[in-house]
Amino acid sequence: MHLTPTTMRTAAWSAFILSTASAQHVLDTLSFGHKGDTVSPNLRGVPHWHINGDGYIPNIMSDRVVLTPPWPGNAKGSMWSEETVPFEEWAAELHFRASGPERGVGNLQLWYTKESQKDNGATDLDKSSKFDGLVLLVDQYGGHGGTIRGFLNDGTISFKDHHDPDTLSFGQCNYAYRNVGRFSVLKVRQASGEFEVTIDGNPCFKTNKLHLPSNYYFGISASSGENPDSFEAHKFLVSTTNSNTREEPGSPPKRAWQHAAEHQQKQLEQQQQQQNQPRQPPREPTIGEIPQMLSDVLAGNIRNQEDQFADLHNRIQIINHRVNDIYDTLDHISRTMDQRHNEVMNRVVPSHDRTDAVVRNVEKIERVVMAIQRDLESKDYKDMLTAVHNAVHDSHHSLTQDLPQAMGKIVTTHGPKTTHILFYFVAIQVTLFGAWQLYKKRRSTPKKYL
């Protein structure tokens, strides 16, 4: 990474100019997620906001609030500010994300109403009764993949009873908000007689015929259908414009004479503090020396154009010094990162030798495989198969011809002789005949009776 001096100097001046131009005051009691991207300090609630739901309580995480879960469907969740906006010129910025299946359905609403809807469980435009204020609806109306529409009500229209509430929108734009993989930024701004809605920095719609009153409540709600869409609120910022007095909500707006009295009182206190402090002779800068820092001076204390030019010149020089310091710091960071990059690259062990060894092994395996393939394709195995067939045939012939002779020889050689069989037969017959004669002789002997 290499940054030229001109680039870093331009970036530093641009950052200074942008920070000065966008010096708006964020209202902490109406915002969340703007302090270190932390929504909740304890994961139990969002400060100055009331969270509710219908069949589902929104899940509070460290960096976002899940208004509707990815499962199950038909869930509703909402969160409403506990303080009102005390200014007529303001800007609100919502960072949200929607994710779900391919045919998921759901909607997201950003409310600015006279009465808070925090006790209604969850707020849905199609089922809401009469309300006084504004609602921005983000849904898939019209088949364009996503639409942002604005609706107004003075407390006399019931959207749930209207025959076609879609015709009541006063402005809309197409925006595909589902499954974009990042948080979308929906911004609403009312200032200088104009009401403007932008999405991701691109204009959505604008009008100069709308002016919303102050002391209204902000609300964020979402609902999902059978195929659920999970809506997440990552950050919500409410800020005042440069023309507004920077004061926190929760107290009634002050009149002009009250601001003048407070300003005069502060001037008197500063004069008293200066009188009570011991006077020290101011250090006069030498010729050609530019002061490093100047204290704040009231505009009324500069009496002539020479003092005004000198004060402005010195402050511009101080800003130039600070920009040079920023340039030096960025240049030092750039050199340090380049040095670390070079050190890391030097520590990386070159893998050319290991790669060459792997390539050689692969080539050796390819050569062996090609040799085996050539051997299989070039040799004729007909003679080998014929020899195997002849061997099987000879074995079968020897078994069929020689087996009976071998069995006969075994029987004649190792079997019993005929004379032995006749001798055994005659001996058994003589034994049986003698036993029978002995039995008859004993049976015919006279018996003695008592």
SULFEN-V384229 format. One record per residue. N is the residue number from 1. RES is the residue in one letter. SS is DSSP state (H for helix, E for strand, L for the rest). D_LAST is the distance of its C-alpha to the last C-alpha in Angstrom with 2 decimals. Layout:
BEGIN
n=N res=RES ss=SS d_last=D_LAST
n=N res=RES ss=SS d_last=D_LAST
END
This chain:
BEGIN
n=1 res=M ss=L d_last=144.24
n=2 res=H ss=L d_last=148.00
n=3 res=L ss=L d_last=150.42
n=4 res=T ss=L d_last=154.13
n=5 res=P ss=H d_last=156.54
n=6 res=T ss=H d_last=158.02
n=7 res=T ss=H d_last=154.62
n=8 res=M ss=H d_last=153.62
n=9 res=R ss=H d_last=157.01
n=10 res=T ss=H d_last=156.81
n=11 res=A ss=H d_last=153.26
n=12 res=A ss=H d_last=154.37
n=13 res=W ss=H d_last=157.37
n=14 res=S ss=H d_last=155.25
n=15 res=A ss=H d_last=152.69
n=16 res=F ss=H d_last=155.49
n=17 res=I ss=H d_last=157.14
n=18 res=L ss=H d_last=153.90
n=19 res=S ss=H d_last=152.91
n=20 res=T ss=H d_last=156.33
n=21 res=A ss=H d_last=156.35
n=22 res=S ss=L d_last=152.85
n=23 res=A ss=L d_last=153.32
n=24 res=Q ss=L d_last=151.53
n=25 res=H ss=E d_last=149.89
n=26 res=V ss=E d_last=146.16
n=27 res=L ss=L d_last=145.10
n=28 res=D ss=H d_last=142.05
n=29 res=T ss=H d_last=140.95
n=30 res=L ss=H d_last=140.75
n=31 res=S ss=L d_last=139.31
n=32 res=F ss=E d_last=136.06
n=33 res=G ss=L d_last=134.89
n=34 res=H ss=L d_last=138.37
n=35 res=K ss=L d_last=137.71
n=36 res=G ss=L d_last=135.74
n=37 res=D ss=L d_last=133.85
n=38 res=T ss=L d_last=131.81
n=39 res=V ss=L d_last=131.13
n=40 res=S ss=L d_last=129.27
n=41 res=P ss=L d_last=129.37
n=42 res=N ss=L d_last=125.97
n=43 res=L ss=L d_last=124.23
n=44 res=R ss=L d_last=124.08
n=45 res=G ss=L d_last=127.36
n=46 res=V ss=L d_last=130.71
n=47 res=P ss=L d_last=133.64
n=48 res=H ss=L d_last=135.92
n=49 res=W ss=E d_last=133.70
n=50 res=H ss=E d_last=131.24
n=51 res=I ss=E d_last=128.16
n=52 res=N ss=E d_last=126.08
n=53 res=G ss=E d_last=123.88
n=54 res=D ss=E d_last=122.06
n=55 res=G ss=L d_last=118.31
n=56 res=Y ss=L d_last=119.05
n=57 res=I ss=L d_last=120.93
n=58 res=P ss=L d_last=122.97
n=59 res=N ss=E d_last=121.60
n=60 res=I ss=E d_last=124.11
n=61 res=M ss=L d_last=124.01
n=62 res=S ss=L d_last=126.25
n=63 res=D ss=L d_last=128.59
n=64 res=R ss=L d_last=128.11
n=65 res=V ss=E d_last=126.88
n=66 res=V ss=E d_last=124.32
n=67 res=L ss=L d_last=125.45
n=68 res=T ss=L d_last=122.74
n=69 res=P ss=L d_last=119.51
n=70 res=P ss=L d_last=118.33
n=71 res=W ss=L d_last=115.23
n=72 res=P ss=L d_last=114.54
n=73 res=G ss=L d_last=117.30
n=74 res=N ss=L d_last=119.27
n=75 res=A ss=L d_last=120.46
n=76 res=K ss=E d_last=123.85
n=77 res=G ss=E d_last=125.56
n=78 res=S ss=E d_last=129.03
n=79 res=M ss=E d_last=131.17
n=80 res=W ss=E d_last=134.46
n=81 res=S ss=E d_last=137.15
n=82 res=E ss=L d_last=137.78
n=83 res=E ss=L d_last=141.51
n=84 res=T ss=L d_last=144.17
n=85 res=V ss=L d_last=146.75
n=86 res=P ss=L d_last=150.08
n=87 res=F ss=L d_last=152.18
n=88 res=E ss=L d_last=153.45
n=89 res=E ss=L d_last=153.44
n=90 res=W ss=E d_last=150.12
n=91 res=A ss=E d_last=147.73
n=92 res=A ss=E d_last=143.92
n=93 res=E ss=E d_last=141.64
n=94 res=L ss=E d_last=137.93
n=95 res=H ss=E d_last=135.66
n=96 res=F ss=E d_last=132.61
n=97 res=R ss=E d_last=129.89
n=98 res=A ss=E d_last=127.63
n=99 res=S ss=E d_last=124.48
n=100 res=G ss=E d_last=121.60
n=101 res=P ss=L d_last=119.86
n=102 res=E ss=L d_last=121.79
n=103 res=R ss=L d_last=122.04
n=104 res=G ss=L d_last=122.30
n=105 res=V ss=E d_last=124.58
n=106 res=G ss=E d_last=126.27
n=107 res=N ss=E d_last=129.71
n=108 res=L ss=E d_last=131.68
n=109 res=Q ss=E d_last=134.52
n=110 res=L ss=E d_last=137.27
n=111 res=W ss=E d_last=138.79
n=112 res=Y ss=E d_last=142.13
n=113 res=T ss=E d_last=142.20
n=114 res=K ss=L d_last=143.96
n=115 res=E ss=L d_last=140.75
n=116 res=S ss=L d_last=137.72
n=117 res=Q ss=L d_last=134.50
n=118 res=K ss=L d_last=132.21
n=119 res=D ss=L d_last=130.37
n=120 res=N ss=L d_last=129.57
n=121 res=G ss=L d_last=126.45
n=122 res=A ss=L d_last=127.63
n=123 res=T ss=L d_last=130.70
n=124 res=D ss=L d_last=130.75
n=125 res=L ss=H d_last=133.93
n=126 res=D ss=H d_last=132.31
n=127 res=K ss=H d_last=130.79
n=128 res=S ss=L d_last=133.59
n=129 res=S ss=L d_last=135.74
n=130 res=K ss=L d_last=139.46
n=131 res=F ss=L d_last=140.58
n=132 res=D ss=E d_last=143.98
n=133 res=G ss=E d_last=144.47
n=134 res=L ss=E d_last=143.42
n=135 res=V ss=E d_last=140.15
n=136 res=L ss=E d_last=139.63
n=137 res=L ss=E d_last=136.60
n=138 res=V ss=E d_last=134.83
n=139 res=D ss=E d_last=132.46
n=140 res=Q ss=L d_last=131.86
n=141 res=Y ss=H d_last=134.18
n=142 res=G ss=H d_last=135.72
n=143 res=G ss=H d_last=133.28
n=144 res=H ss=L d_last=135.36
n=145 res=G ss=L d_last=132.63
n=146 res=G ss=L d_last=134.16
n=147 res=T ss=E d_last=137.13
n=148 res=I ss=E d_last=139.00
n=149 res=R ss=E d_last=140.72
n=150 res=G ss=E d_last=142.82
n=151 res=F ss=E d_last=142.72
n=152 res=L ss=E d_last=145.04
n=153 res=N ss=E d_last=144.66
n=154 res=D ss=E d_last=147.00
n=155 res=G ss=L d_last=144.33
n=156 res=T ss=L d_last=144.77
n=157 res=I ss=L d_last=142.43
n=158 res=S ss=L d_last=138.69
n=159 res=F ss=H d_last=137.12
n=160 res=K ss=H d_last=133.74
n=161 res=D ss=H d_last=135.45
n=162 res=H ss=L d_last=137.90
n=163 res=H ss=L d_last=137.30
n=164 res=D ss=L d_last=138.10
n=165 res=P ss=H d_last=138.47
n=166 res=D ss=H d_last=138.82
n=167 res=T ss=H d_last=142.34
n=168 res=L ss=H d_last=143.47
n=169 res=S ss=E d_last=143.58
n=170 res=F ss=E d_last=147.08
n=171 res=G ss=E d_last=146.32
n=172 res=Q ss=E d_last=143.57
n=173 res=C ss=E d_last=142.76
n=174 res=N ss=E d_last=139.86
n=175 res=Y ss=L d_last=137.74
n=176 res=A ss=L d_last=134.29
n=177 res=Y ss=L d_last=132.74
n=178 res=R ss=E d_last=128.99
n=179 res=N ss=L d_last=127.15
n=180 res=V ss=L d_last=130.31
n=181 res=G ss=L d_last=128.64
n=182 res=R ss=L d_last=131.33
n=183 res=F ss=L d_last=132.92
n=184 res=S ss=E d_last=135.61
n=185 res=V ss=E d_last=138.74
n=186 res=L ss=E d_last=140.06
n=187 res=K ss=E d_last=143.43
n=188 res=V ss=E d_last=145.48
n=189 res=R ss=E d_last=149.08
n=190 res=Q ss=E d_last=151.70
n=191 res=A ss=E d_last=155.08
n=192 res=S ss=L d_last=158.72
n=193 res=G ss=L d_last=158.34
n=194 res=E ss=E d_last=155.54
n=195 res=F ss=E d_last=151.82
n=196 res=E ss=E d_last=149.93
n=197 res=V ss=E d_last=146.30
n=198 res=T ss=E d_last=145.24
n=199 res=I ss=E d_last=141.91
n=200 res=D ss=L d_last=141.42
n=201 res=G ss=L d_last=145.18
n=202 res=N ss=E d_last=145.90
n=203 res=P ss=E d_last=147.76
n=204 res=C ss=E d_last=145.73
n=205 res=F ss=E d_last=148.32
n=206 res=K ss=E d_last=151.38
n=207 res=T ss=E d_last=153.69
n=208 res=N ss=L d_last=156.72
n=209 res=K ss=L d_last=156.16
n=210 res=L ss=L d_last=153.34
n=211 res=H ss=L d_last=153.69
n=212 res=L ss=L d_last=150.78
n=213 res=P ss=L d_last=151.60
n=214 res=S ss=L d_last=150.52
n=215 res=N ss=L d_last=147.96
n=216 res=Y ss=L d_last=145.13
n=217 res=Y ss=E d_last=141.52
n=218 res=F ss=E d_last=139.81
n=219 res=G ss=E d_last=136.27
n=220 res=I ss=E d_last=133.79
n=221 res=S ss=E d_last=130.90
n=222 res=A ss=E d_last=128.45
n=223 res=S ss=E d_last=125.78
n=224 res=S ss=E d_last=123.17
n=225 res=G ss=L d_last=121.34
n=226 res=E ss=L d_last=117.90
n=227 res=N ss=L d_last=118.59
n=228 res=P ss=E d_last=119.96
n=229 res=D ss=E d_last=123.01
n=230 res=S ss=E d_last=123.06
n=231 res=F ss=E d_last=126.55
n=232 res=E ss=E d_last=127.53
n=233 res=A ss=E d_last=130.71
n=234 res=H ss=E d_last=131.68
n=235 res=K ss=E d_last=135.15
n=236 res=F ss=E d_last=137.69
n=237 res=L ss=E d_last=141.25
n=238 res=V ss=E d_last=144.02
n=239 res=S ss=E d_last=147.44
n=240 res=T ss=E d_last=151.02
n=241 res=T ss=L d_last=153.96
n=242 res=N ss=L d_last=156.80
n=243 res=S ss=L d_last=159.00
n=244 res=N ss=L d_last=156.58
n=245 res=T ss=L d_last=156.64
n=246 res=R ss=L d_last=153.59
n=247 res=E ss=L d_last=151.82
n=248 res=E ss=L d_last=148.20
n=249 res=P ss=L d_last=146.93
n=250 res=G ss=L d_last=145.90
n=251 res=S ss=L d_last=149.49
n=252 res=P ss=L d_last=152.17
n=253 res=P ss=L d_last=154.63
n=254 res=K ss=L d_last=157.80
n=255 res=R ss=L d_last=161.31
n=256 res=A ss=H d_last=164.06
n=257 res=W ss=H d_last=165.94
n=258 res=Q ss=H d_last=162.78
n=259 res=H ss=H d_last=162.45
n=260 res=A ss=H d_last=166.17
n=261 res=A ss=H d_last=165.83
n=262 res=E ss=H d_last=162.81
n=263 res=H ss=H d_last=164.67
n=264 res=Q ss=H d_last=167.71
n=265 res=Q ss=H d_last=165.55
n=266 res=K ss=H d_last=163.92
n=267 res=Q ss=H d_last=167.37
n=268 res=L ss=H d_last=168.52
n=269 res=E ss=H d_last=165.43
n=270 res=Q ss=H d_last=166.01
n=271 res=Q ss=H d_last=169.68
n=272 res=Q ss=H d_last=168.74
n=273 res=Q ss=H d_last=166.21
n=274 res=Q ss=H d_last=168.84
n=275 res=Q ss=H d_last=171.35
n=276 res=N ss=H d_last=168.91
n=277 res=Q ss=L d_last=167.94
n=278 res=P ss=L d_last=170.26
n=279 res=R ss=L d_last=172.56
n=280 res=Q ss=L d_last=172.15
n=281 res=P ss=L d_last=174.71
n=282 res=P ss=L d_last=173.30
n=283 res=R ss=L d_last=172.80
n=284 res=E ss=L d_last=175.22
n=285 res=P ss=L d_last=173.90
n=286 res=T ss=L d_last=176.01
n=287 res=I ss=L d_last=177.86
n=288 res=G ss=L d_last=175.51
n=289 res=E ss=L d_last=172.44
n=290 res=I ss=L d_last=170.16
n=291 res=P ss=L d_last=168.30
n=292 res=Q ss=L d_last=164.55
n=293 res=M ss=L d_last=163.78
n=294 res=L ss=L d_last=165.79
n=295 res=S ss=L d_last=164.98
n=296 res=D ss=L d_last=164.88
n=297 res=V ss=L d_last=168.31
n=298 res=L ss=L d_last=169.16
n=299 res=A ss=H d_last=171.16
n=300 res=G ss=H d_last=173.83
n=301 res=N ss=H d_last=174.60
n=302 res=I ss=L d_last=175.82
n=303 res=R ss=L d_last=179.46
n=304 res=N ss=L d_last=180.98
n=305 res=Q ss=H d_last=180.01
n=306 res=E ss=H d_last=180.36
n=307 res=D ss=H d_last=177.71
n=308 res=Q ss=H d_last=175.49
n=309 res=F ss=H d_last=175.90
n=310 res=A ss=H d_last=175.27
n=311 res=D ss=H d_last=172.11
n=312 res=L ss=H d_last=170.82
n=313 res=H ss=H d_last=171.69
n=314 res=N ss=H d_last=169.91
n=315 res=R ss=H d_last=166.78
n=316 res=I ss=H d_last=166.68
n=317 res=Q ss=H d_last=167.02
n=318 res=I ss=H d_last=164.15
n=319 res=I ss=H d_last=161.99
n=320 res=N ss=H d_last=162.97
n=321 res=H ss=H d_last=161.87
n=322 res=R ss=H d_last=158.51
n=323 res=V ss=H d_last=158.04
n=324 res=N ss=H d_last=158.84
n=325 res=D ss=H d_last=156.29
n=326 res=I ss=H d_last=153.70
n=327 res=Y ss=H d_last=154.68
n=328 res=D ss=H d_last=154.30
n=329 res=T ss=H d_last=150.89
n=330 res=L ss=H d_last=149.70
n=331 res=D ss=H d_last=151.12
n=332 res=H ss=H d_last=149.31
n=333 res=I ss=H d_last=146.04
n=334 res=S ss=H d_last=146.59
n=335 res=R ss=H d_last=147.21
n=336 res=T ss=H d_last=144.20
n=337 res=M ss=H d_last=141.93
n=338 res=D ss=H d_last=143.32
n=339 res=Q ss=H d_last=142.74
n=340 res=R ss=H d_last=139.14
n=341 res=H ss=H d_last=138.58
n=342 res=N ss=H d_last=139.86
n=343 res=E ss=H d_last=137.67
n=344 res=V ss=H d_last=134.58
n=345 res=M ss=H d_last=135.45
n=346 res=N ss=H d_last=135.97
n=347 res=R ss=H d_last=132.61
n=348 res=V ss=L d_last=130.78
n=349 res=V ss=L d_last=129.23
n=350 res=P ss=L d_last=130.31
n=351 res=S ss=L d_last=127.39
n=352 res=H ss=H d_last=129.04
n=353 res=D ss=H d_last=127.02
n=354 res=R ss=H d_last=123.73
n=355 res=T ss=H d_last=124.68
n=356 res=D ss=H d_last=125.63
n=357 res=A ss=H d_last=122.28
n=358 res=V ss=H d_last=120.41
n=359 res=V ss=H d_last=122.58
n=360 res=R ss=H d_last=121.91
n=361 res=N ss=H d_last=118.12
n=362 res=V ss=H d_last=118.27
n=363 res=E ss=H d_last=120.35
n=364 res=K ss=H d_last=117.88
n=365 res=I ss=H d_last=114.97
n=366 res=E ss=H d_last=117.00
n=367 res=R ss=H d_last=117.69
n=368 res=V ss=H d_last=113.99
n=369 res=V ss=H d_last=113.06
n=370 res=M ss=H d_last=115.82
n=371 res=A ss=H d_last=114.68
n=372 res=I ss=H d_last=111.09
n=373 res=Q ss=H d_last=112.43
n=374 res=R ss=H d_last=114.61
n=375 res=D ss=H d_last=111.71
n=376 res=L ss=H d_last=109.52
n=377 res=E ss=H d_last=112.28
n=378 res=S ss=H d_last=113.55
n=379 res=K ss=L d_last=110.36
n=380 res=D ss=L d_last=108.60
n=381 res=Y ss=L d_last=104.80
n=382 res=K ss=H d_last=104.27
n=383 res=D ss=H d_last=103.49
n=384 res=M ss=H d_last=101.03
n=385 res=L ss=H d_last=99.21
n=386 res=T ss=H d_last=99.16
n=387 res=A ss=H d_last=97.63
n=388 res=V ss=H d_last=94.91
n=389 res=H ss=H d_last=94.18
n=390 res=N ss=H d_last=93.94
n=391 res=A ss=H d_last=91.59
n=392 res=V ss=H d_last=89.25
n=393 res=H ss=H d_last=89.42
n=394 res=D ss=H d_last=88.63
n=395 res=S ss=H d_last=85.65
n=396 res=H ss=H d_last=84.29
n=397 res=H ss=H d_last=84.86
n=398 res=S ss=H d_last=83.12
n=399 res=L ss=H d_last=80.09
n=400 res=T ss=H d_last=79.79
n=401 res=Q ss=H d_last=80.38
n=402 res=D ss=H d_last=78.71
n=403 res=L ss=H d_last=75.67
n=404 res=P ss=H d_last=73.55
n=405 res=Q ss=H d_last=74.31
n=406 res=A ss=H d_last=73.41
n=407 res=M ss=H d_last=70.09
n=408 res=G ss=H d_last=69.24
n=409 res=K ss=H d_last=70.14
n=410 res=I ss=H d_last=67.97
n=411 res=V ss=H d_last=64.98
n=412 res=T ss=H d_last=65.45
n=413 res=T ss=H d_last=66.09
n=414 res=H ss=H d_last=63.46
n=415 res=G ss=L d_last=60.75
n=416 res=P ss=L d_last=57.48
n=417 res=K ss=L d_last=57.74
n=418 res=T ss=H d_last=56.24
n=419 res=T ss=H d_last=54.46
n=420 res=H ss=H d_last=52.60
n=421 res=I ss=H d_last=51.48
n=422 res=L ss=H d_last=50.28
n=423 res=F ss=H d_last=48.41
n=424 res=Y ss=H d_last=46.62
n=425 res=F ss=H d_last=45.73
n=426 res=V ss=H d_last=44.33
n=427 res=A ss=H d_last=42.30
n=428 res=I ss=H d_last=40.70
n=429 res=Q ss=H d_last=39.89
n=430 res=V ss=H d_last=38.33
n=431 res=T ss=H d_last=36.20
n=432 res=L ss=H d_last=34.92
n=433 res=F ss=H d_last=34.23
n=434 res=G ss=H d_last=32.24
n=435 res=A ss=H d_last=30.11
n=436 res=W ss=H d_last=29.40
n=437 res=Q ss=H d_last=28.40
n=438 res=L ss=H d_last=25.99
n=439 res=Y ss=H d_last=24.37
n=440 res=K ss=H d_last=24.03
n=441 res=K ss=H d_last=22.65
n=442 res=R ss=H d_last=19.77
n=443 res=R ss=H d_last=19.02
n=444 res=S ss=L d_last=18.98
n=445 res=T ss=L d_last=16.50
n=446 res=P ss=L d_last=13.27
n=447 res=K ss=L d_last=10.07
n=448 res=K ss=L d_last=6.76
n=449 res=Y ss=L d_last=3.77
n=450 res=L ss=L d_last=0.00
END
